[in-house]
Amino acid sequence: MISGVIADFDEQRGDGRLRDDAGHEYYFHCVSIADGSRTIPLGARAHGRRAVGRLGHDEIVDVAQAG
């Protein structure tokens, strides 16, 4: 499980980055947001799990706001 904050999110593109507490950033796509909303607030505490995406790169899936 990766935990951190939403460092970037572009609703028009539908993608963003989660920055963990060590400063590493991980890409995620809006279809990976666990509640199905397709949006998440910038700066929100969140968590997800690392997986290999369609293009073979690491990304975060099952993204959910911590709370």
MOPAC internal coordinates of N, CA, C and O (Angstrom, degrees):
PM7 1SCF
backbone

  N    0.0000 0     0.00 0     0.00 0    0    0    0
  C    1.4469 1     0.00 0     0.00 0    1    0    0
  C    1.5252 1   108.25 1     0.00 0    2    1    0
  O    1.2310 1   120.65 1   -47.43 1    3    2    1
  N    1.3171 1   116.36 1   132.57 1    3    2    1
  C    1.4610 1   123.70 1   176.91 1    5    3    2
  C    1.5268 1   107.50 1  -106.68 1    6    5    3
  O    1.2310 1   120.01 1   -50.50 1    7    6    5
  N    1.3197 1   117.59 1   129.50 1    7    6    5
  C    1.4631 1   122.48 1   178.22 1    9    7    6
  C    1.5172 1   109.31 1  -121.54 1   10    9    7
  O    1.2310 1   120.96 1   -32.08 1   11   10    9
  N    1.3266 1   115.76 1   147.92 1   11   10    9
  C    1.4521 1   120.29 1   178.43 1   13   11   10
  C    1.5093 1   111.17 1   174.36 1   14   13   11
  O    1.2310 1   120.76 1    32.34 1   15   14   13
  N    1.3410 1   116.15 1  -147.66 1   15   14   13
  C    1.4617 1   121.85 1   179.82 1   17   15   14
  C    1.5273 1   109.31 1  -123.95 1   18   17   15
  O    1.2310 1   121.12 1   -25.37 1   19   18   17
  N    1.3264 1   115.46 1   154.63 1   19   18   17
  C    1.4555 1   120.61 1   175.11 1   21   19   18
  C    1.5288 1   106.85 1   -76.95 1   22   21   19
  O    1.2310 1   120.74 1   -71.98 1   23   22   21
  N    1.3230 1   116.19 1   108.02 1   23   22   21
  C    1.4603 1   122.38 1  -175.05 1   25   23   22
  C    1.5202 1   111.87 1   -87.59 1   26   25   23
  O    1.2310 1   120.47 1   155.70 1   27   26   25
  N    1.3252 1   116.72 1   -24.30 1   27   26   25
  C    1.4556 1   121.22 1  -177.82 1   29   27   26
  C    1.5153 1   107.49 1  -157.03 1   30   29   27
  O    1.2310 1   120.33 1   -40.38 1   31   30   29
  N    1.3341 1   116.97 1   139.62 1   31   30   29
  C    1.4567 1   120.90 1   172.84 1   33   31   30
  C    1.5154 1   108.72 1  -156.53 1   34   33   31
  O    1.2310 1   120.48 1   -55.05 1   35   34   33
  N    1.3221 1   116.69 1   124.95 1   35   34   33
  C    1.4514 1   122.98 1   179.61 1   37   35   34
  C    1.5232 1   107.88 1  -115.01 1   38   37   35
  O    1.2310 1   120.50 1   -71.23 1   39   38   37
  N    1.3259 1   116.64 1   108.77 1   39   38   37
  C    1.4649 1   120.67 1  -177.32 1   41   39   38
  C    1.5207 1   112.21 1   -63.82 1   42   41   39
  O    1.2310 1   119.29 1   146.11 1   43   42   41
  N    1.3219 1   118.97 1   -33.89 1   43   42   41
  C    1.4626 1   120.86 1   179.92 1   45   43   42
  C    1.5168 1   112.10 1   -68.12 1   46   45   43
  O    1.2310 1   120.28 1   138.53 1   47   46   45
  N    1.3202 1   117.08 1   -41.47 1   47   46   45
  C    1.4748 1   120.69 1   176.98 1   49   47   46
  C    1.5165 1   111.17 1   -79.86 1   50   49   47
  O    1.2310 1   120.75 1   150.86 1   51   50   49
  N    1.3468 1   116.17 1   -29.14 1   51   50   49
  C    1.4603 1   120.34 1  -178.93 1   53   51   50
  C    1.5137 1   113.87 1    80.25 1   54   53   51
  O    1.2310 1   120.37 1  -154.09 1   55   54   53
  N    1.3318 1   116.91 1    25.91 1   55   54   53
  C    1.4625 1   117.88 1   178.95 1   57   55   54
  C    1.5228 1   110.40 1  -139.87 1   58   57   55
  O    1.2310 1   121.87 1   -14.93 1   59   58   57
  N    1.3331 1   114.03 1   165.07 1   59   58   57
  C    1.4547 1   119.40 1  -178.96 1   61   59   58
  C    1.5063 1   111.42 1  -162.29 1   62   61   59
  O    1.2310 1   121.77 1     9.39 1   63   62   61
  N    1.3315 1   114.21 1  -170.61 1   63   62   61
  C    1.4668 1   121.32 1   179.42 1   65   63   62
  C    1.5170 1   109.72 1  -137.28 1   66   65   63
  O    1.2310 1   121.81 1   -42.20 1   67   66   65
  N    1.3084 1   114.15 1   137.80 1   67   66   65
  C    1.4577 1   121.93 1   174.02 1   69   67   66
  C    1.5223 1   106.94 1  -104.22 1   70   69   67
  O    1.2310 1   119.92 1   -52.88 1   71   70   69
  N    1.3339 1   117.77 1   127.12 1   71   70   69
  C    1.4699 1   122.21 1   178.74 1   73   71   70
  C    1.5177 1   108.15 1  -102.73 1   74   73   71
  O    1.2310 1   120.47 1   -59.34 1   75   74   73
  N    1.3453 1   116.70 1   120.66 1   75   74   73
  C    1.4588 1   119.65 1   178.88 1   77   75   74
  C    1.5232 1   110.71 1   -76.66 1   78   77   75
  O    1.2310 1   120.50 1    -5.69 1   79   78   77
  N    1.3052 1   116.64 1   174.31 1   79   78   77
  C    1.4630 1   121.57 1  -175.53 1   81   79   78
  C    1.5215 1   113.23 1   -66.46 1   82   81   79
  O    1.2310 1   119.99 1   162.23 1   83   82   81
  N    1.3358 1   117.62 1   -17.77 1   83   82   81
  C    1.4643 1   121.56 1   177.24 1   85   83   82
  C    1.5275 1   111.88 1   -90.58 1   86   85   83
  O    1.2310 1   120.13 1   177.08 1   87   86   85
  N    1.3443 1   117.35 1    -2.92 1   87   86   85
  C    1.4494 1   121.23 1   177.40 1   89   87   86
  C    1.5187 1   115.76 1    96.89 1   90   89   87
  O    1.2310 1   119.86 1   178.87 1   91   90   89
  N    1.3448 1   117.88 1    -1.13 1   91   90   89
  C    1.4612 1   120.67 1   177.44 1   93   91   90
  C    1.5275 1   109.14 1   -76.68 1   94   93   91
  O    1.2310 1   120.45 1   -38.96 1   95   94   93
  N    1.3225 1   116.75 1   141.04 1   95   94   93
  C    1.4622 1   121.03 1   179.44 1   97   95   94
  C    1.5187 1   110.18 1  -110.94 1   98   97   95
  O    1.2310 1   121.46 1   -39.73 1   99   98   97
  N    1.3326 1   114.81 1   140.27 1   99   98   97
  C    1.4555 1   122.55 1  -178.77 1  101   99   98
  C    1.5227 1   109.51 1  -127.62 1  102  101   99
  O    1.2310 1   120.74 1   -47.66 1  103  102  101
  N    1.3171 1   116.20 1   132.34 1  103  102  101
  C    1.4521 1   123.51 1   179.03 1  105  103  102
  C    1.5285 1   110.32 1   -71.13 1  106  105  103
  O    1.2310 1   120.25 1   -33.03 1  107  106  105
  N    1.3262 1   117.13 1   146.97 1  107  106  105
  C    1.4616 1   121.72 1   167.26 1  109  107  106
  C    1.5184 1   108.83 1  -146.36 1  110  109  107
  O    1.2310 1   120.61 1   -24.42 1  111  110  109
  N    1.3149 1   116.43 1   155.58 1  111  110  109
  C    1.4631 1   122.71 1   176.72 1  113  111  110
  C    1.5200 1   108.30 1  -110.32 1  114  113  111
  O    1.2310 1   120.83 1   -27.35 1  115  114  113
  N    1.3338 1   116.03 1   152.65 1  115  114  113
  C    1.4640 1   120.02 1  -174.76 1  117  115  114
  C    1.5301 1   113.07 1   -59.57 1  118  117  115
  O    1.2310 1   119.09 1   153.72 1  119  118  117
  N    1.3239 1   119.34 1   -26.28 1  119  118  117
  C    1.4631 1   119.84 1   177.78 1  121  119  118
  C    1.5330 1   111.25 1   -69.05 1  122  121  119
  O    1.2310 1   120.41 1   167.59 1  123  122  121
  N    1.3401 1   116.81 1   -12.41 1  123  122  121
  C    1.4662 1   121.45 1   178.79 1  125  123  122
  C    1.5230 1   112.86 1   -89.48 1  126  125  123
  O    1.2310 1   119.78 1   179.63 1  127  126  125
  N    1.3431 1   118.02 1    -0.37 1  127  126  125
  C    1.4590 1   120.57 1   178.28 1  129  127  126
  C    1.5237 1   107.85 1   -75.94 1  130  129  127
  O    1.2310 1   120.95 1   -57.43 1  131  130  129
  N    1.3180 1   115.79 1   122.57 1  131  130  129
  C    1.4589 1   122.48 1  -168.50 1  133  131  130
  C    1.5243 1   114.59 1   -60.86 1  134  133  131
  O    1.2310 1   119.52 1   145.23 1  135  134  133
  N    1.3348 1   118.52 1   -34.77 1  135  134  133
  C    1.4720 1   118.83 1  -176.14 1  137  135  134
  C    1.5238 1   113.65 1   -83.17 1  138  137  135
  O    1.2310 1   120.04 1  -179.70 1  139  138  137
  N    1.3401 1   117.54 1     0.30 1  139  138  137
  C    1.4528 1   121.52 1   177.41 1  141  139  138
  C    1.5183 1   115.12 1    78.79 1  142  141  139
  O    1.2310 1   119.80 1  -174.72 1  143  142  141
  N    1.3286 1   117.98 1     5.28 1  143  142  141
  C    1.4643 1   121.27 1  -174.75 1  145  143  142
  C    1.5260 1   113.54 1   -74.13 1  146  145  143
  O    1.2310 1   119.87 1   156.75 1  147  146  145
  N    1.3183 1   117.86 1   -23.25 1  147  146  145
  C    1.4554 1   124.54 1  -177.26 1  149  147  146
  C    1.5238 1   113.82 1    66.99 1  150  149  147
  O    1.2310 1   119.95 1  -165.23 1  151  150  149
  N    1.3273 1   117.71 1    14.77 1  151  150  149
  C    1.4616 1   121.52 1   174.04 1  153  151  150
  C    1.5266 1   109.05 1  -148.96 1  154  153  151
  O    1.2310 1   121.18 1   -26.58 1  155  154  153
  N    1.3267 1   115.34 1   153.42 1  155  154  153
  C    1.4677 1   121.02 1   179.07 1  157  155  154
  C    1.5287 1   107.07 1  -151.88 1  158  157  155
  O    1.2310 1   119.59 1   -42.16 1  159  158  157
  N    1.3233 1   118.38 1   137.84 1  159  158  157
  C    1.4650 1   120.02 1  -175.36 1  161  159  158
  C    1.5329 1   113.76 1   -68.98 1  162  161  159
  O    1.2310 1   121.62 1   -40.61 1  163  162  161
  N    1.3110 1   114.51 1   139.39 1  163  162  161
  C    1.4566 1   121.63 1   174.63 1  165  163  162
  C    1.5290 1   108.86 1   -61.65 1  166  165  163
  O    1.2310 1   120.17 1   -45.70 1  167  166  165
  N    1.3151 1   117.28 1   134.30 1  167  166  165
  C    1.4568 1   122.31 1   179.56 1  169  167  166
  C    1.5196 1   114.99 1    87.20 1  170  169  167
  O    1.2310 1   120.00 1   174.48 1  171  170  169
  N    1.3342 1   117.60 1    -5.52 1  171  170  169
  C    1.4691 1   120.77 1  -179.98 1  173  171  170
  C    1.5256 1   110.41 1   -69.65 1  174  173  171
  O    1.2310 1   120.52 1   -37.02 1  175  174  173
  N    1.3217 1   116.62 1   142.98 1  175  174  173
  C    1.4659 1   121.04 1   170.34 1  177  175  174
  C    1.5128 1   106.80 1   -71.32 1  178  177  175
  O    1.2310 1   120.65 1   -44.67 1  179  178  177
  N    1.3201 1   116.36 1   135.33 1  179  178  177
  C    1.4604 1   120.67 1  -176.73 1  181  179  178
  C    1.5204 1   109.87 1  -150.45 1  182  181  179
  O    1.2310 1   121.27 1   -11.09 1  183  182  181
  N    1.3117 1   115.17 1   168.91 1  183  182  181
  C    1.4591 1   121.17 1   176.23 1  185  183  182
  C    1.5205 1   109.00 1  -148.40 1  186  185  183
  O    1.2310 1   121.12 1   -17.31 1  187  186  185
  N    1.2968 1   115.47 1   162.69 1  187  186  185
  C    1.4599 1   122.19 1   178.29 1  189  187  186
  C    1.5149 1   108.42 1  -171.33 1  190  189  187
  O    1.2310 1   121.30 1     3.24 1  191  190  189
  N    1.3164 1   115.12 1  -176.76 1  191  190  189
  C    1.4654 1   118.21 1   179.14 1  193  191  190
  C    1.5190 1   109.87 1  -118.10 1  194  193  191
  O    1.2310 1   121.65 1   -33.52 1  195  194  193
  N    1.3005 1   114.46 1   146.48 1  195  194  193
  C    1.4634 1   120.39 1  -178.96 1  197  195  194
  C    1.5241 1   109.48 1   -79.44 1  198  197  195
  O    1.2310 1   121.07 1   -42.22 1  199  198  197
  N    1.3392 1   115.56 1   137.78 1  199  198  197
  C    1.4615 1   122.14 1   178.17 1  201  199  198
  C    1.5261 1   108.23 1  -146.69 1  202  201  199
  O    1.2310 1   120.78 1   -14.25 1  203  202  201
  N    1.3106 1   116.11 1   165.75 1  203  202  201
  C    1.4579 1   120.94 1   174.90 1  205  203  202
  C    1.5240 1   107.09 1   -90.45 1  206  205  203
  O    1.2310 1   120.57 1   -55.87 1  207  206  205
  N    1.3478 1   116.52 1   124.13 1  207  206  205
  C    1.4547 1   122.14 1  -177.70 1  209  207  206
  C    1.5159 1   112.83 1   -80.32 1  210  209  207
  O    1.2310 1   121.35 1     2.83 1  211  210  209
  N    1.3311 1   115.03 1  -177.17 1  211  210  209
  C    1.4716 1   121.60 1  -177.70 1  213  211  210
  C    1.5109 1   113.16 1   -58.51 1  214  213  211
  O    1.2310 1   119.96 1   147.53 1  215  214  213
  N    1.3262 1   117.67 1   -32.47 1  215  214  213
  C    1.4621 1   120.83 1  -177.98 1  217  215  214
  C    1.5231 1   113.01 1   -93.51 1  218  217  215
  O    1.2310 1   120.26 1  -171.08 1  219  218  217
  N    1.3251 1   117.11 1     8.92 1  219  218  217
  C    1.4523 1   121.03 1   177.44 1  221  219  218
  C    1.5116 1   115.57 1    85.52 1  222  221  219
  O    1.2310 1   120.11 1  -170.65 1  223  222  221
  N    1.3395 1   117.39 1     9.35 1  223  222  221
  C    1.4603 1   121.96 1  -179.63 1  225  223  222
  C    1.5255 1   110.07 1  -103.14 1  226  225  223
  O    1.2310 1   121.16 1   -27.08 1  227  226  225
  N    1.3390 1   115.39 1   152.92 1  227  226  225
  C    1.4625 1   119.84 1   174.62 1  229  227  226
  C    1.5226 1   110.06 1   -64.60 1  230  229  227
  O    1.2310 1   120.47 1   -40.57 1  231  230  229
  N    1.3176 1   116.72 1   139.43 1  231  230  229
  C    1.4458 1   122.28 1   172.09 1  233  231  230
  C    1.5264 1   108.84 1  -151.75 1  234  233  231
  O    1.2310 1   121.12 1    -9.27 1  235  234  233
  N    1.3166 1   115.46 1   170.73 1  235  234  233
  C    1.4563 1   120.32 1  -179.85 1  237  235  234
  C    1.5209 1   109.29 1  -102.82 1  238  237  235
  O    1.2310 1   120.71 1   -46.07 1  239  238  237
  N    1.3351 1   116.25 1   133.93 1  239  238  237
  C    1.4546 1   122.03 1   176.32 1  241  239  238
  C    1.5226 1   109.12 1  -122.42 1  242  241  239
  O    1.2310 1   120.51 1   -12.94 1  243  242  241
  N    1.3062 1   116.63 1   167.06 1  243  242  241
  C    1.4747 1   122.94 1  -177.62 1  245  243  242
  C    1.5286 1   110.41 1    55.99 1  246  245  243
  O    1.2310 1   120.55 1  -136.10 1  247  246  245
  N    1.3315 1   116.55 1    43.90 1  247  246  245
  C    1.4672 1   122.69 1  -178.81 1  249  247  246
  C    1.5326 1   108.91 1   -69.37 1  250  249  247
  O    1.2310 1   120.44 1   -52.25 1  251  250  249
  N    1.3293 1   116.76 1   127.75 1  251  250  249
  C    1.4604 1   121.38 1   179.62 1  253  251  250
  C    1.5217 1   109.28 1  -141.64 1  254  253  251
  O    1.2310 1   121.22 1   -36.29 1  255  254  253
  N    1.3352 1   115.26 1   143.71 1  255  254  253
  C    1.4505 1   119.77 1   175.35 1  257  255  254
  C    1.5184 1   109.11 1   -67.44 1  258  257  255
  O    1.2310 1   120.87 1   -42.46 1  259  258  257
  N    1.3287 1   115.94 1   137.54 1  259  258  257
  C    1.4503 1   120.97 1   176.56 1  261  259  258
  C    1.5255 1   107.66 1   -74.97 1  262  261  259
  O    1.2310 1   120.61 1   -35.29 1  263  262  261
  N    1.2642 1   116.44 1   144.71 1  263  262  261
  C    1.4410 1   114.52 1   178.72 1  265  263  262
  C    1.4358 1   113.23 1   172.84 1  266  265  263
  O    1.2310 1   120.10 1   180.00 1  267  266  265

